[in-house]
Each structure stands twice: as structure tokens, then as C-alpha cells.
Amino acid sequence: MKISVQSIYEWYGKLIRDPKYRWWIVLATLAYLVSPIDLIPDFLPIAGQLDDVFIASLLFAEVSQMLIGRIKDQRGTRSTGSADDASSGSTKQASAVDVEAVSAE
């Protein structure tokens, strides 16, 4: 069985995006980072810190992507006629409206 960094990243990302397990995974990751029990012990000069850096970067990347997604969702649900848009002088492109044509005979 060959395990790659990409497969670990995808597994972790899928698991942390599941709302049922999200906070458990975040807490478990933080506990792993502060715990003296590691996959590679920290007393080894470089390798001991690399696993912690890898896990911390996974956590940071996934949490930041979730926050960016949430911010984008909130901006998408905001009303389009805000005062900021009118004061900035930006022009909005009109959207097309489909209508059914009926002949008047």
C-alpha cells in the first residue's frame, strides 16, 4: 500500500469539511501538535519538527479555505443595491430578463 502526501491531504481535507467531524478533527490536530507523543519524536533534529510542520500546515490550509469559502458565501448573499456600490461610482451591467411574447390579435 503506497501512501502519498496528496492522498493524506485529500483525506484530511474531506474529513475536516464534514460538519459532523470538523471540530473534533481541529481539536485532535491541535492536541497532536502540543502532545509529546508524535509520529516522529521531536528530539530528532529535523525530522521531528517536519511532521509537526506538515500537520500544522494541513490544519492552516484547510481552516483558511473554509473561512474564505464562508466569507465568499456571505458576500454572495448580500443585497446588490448597497450604499457602497452607489458611492464608488461603479456601473453595474443589467441582467437580461426572459419574457414570453404573446401576439395581440
N, C-alpha and C positions, 0 to 999 in steps of 0.2 A: 504494500500500500504506500503510494507516494503522496506525501502531503506537501503542498506548495504554500508560499506566503499568500498568493492570490486566493487560494481556497479558504485559508483561515480568515482572511479579510472579508470575503463574501459571507462566510458562515457567521462571523461576528456581526457584520452589518445587518444581516437578515434577522438575527436574534435580537439585536438591540432596537430594531424598528418595530418589533412586535409589542404592542402596548401592554400585553399581559406580562411580559418578562422584562420590559425596559428598565425599570428602576432596580430590579434585582441584579441585572447584569451590570449596571453602573456601580451599584454598591459592591458587588463581588469584585469588579475590576479595581476599585479604589482600595478594597481590603487586600487584594493581592499586591498592590503597589506598596502598601505600608507594612505588610506582613514580612517577618524574617524568613518565612518558608517560601522559596521560589523554585521555579523550574530549573534555573541555573543560579546557584548561590552567589550572593553579592560580593563575597570575599575574593572571588576570581576577578582579576584586574579589569578586563574589558568585557568579556562575555557575560559577566554577572550583571552589568549595567545595561547591556544591549537588550536583554529580554524585558527589562522594566521600561526602557525607552520605546520598544516596539509596542508593548501593551498600552502605554500612555498615549502614544501617537494614534493607535487604533481608537481609543476612547475619545480623544480630542477630535479626530476627524469625523467620527460618527455623530457626536453630540453637536458639533458645529454645523454639519449638514442638516441635522434635524431642526436646529434653530433657524437656519437660513430658509428652510422649507416652510417653517411656521410663519416667519416674517413675510415671505412671499405670499402665502395664503391669506394672511391678514390684509396685506396691501391689495390683493385681488378682490376681496370682499368689500373694500371701502367704496363709498359712493364716488362717482366720477365727477360730480359737479362741486368740488371743494373750492374754498376761497383761495387756496394756494395756487391752483391752476389758473384762476382768473387774474390774480395779481402778477403772475410770472409772465403773462403775455403769450403763453403757448397756444398754438392753434390746434384744435382737435379735428381730425378727419371725421366727417359724417359717415355714419354706418348706413348701409342700404336696408330698405325695408321691402319685403316681398308682399305684394298685394295681388289679389285675383281680379282680373279685368272682366267686367260684365258689360255686354253691349246693351245700350238703351234703345230698343226699337219699339 
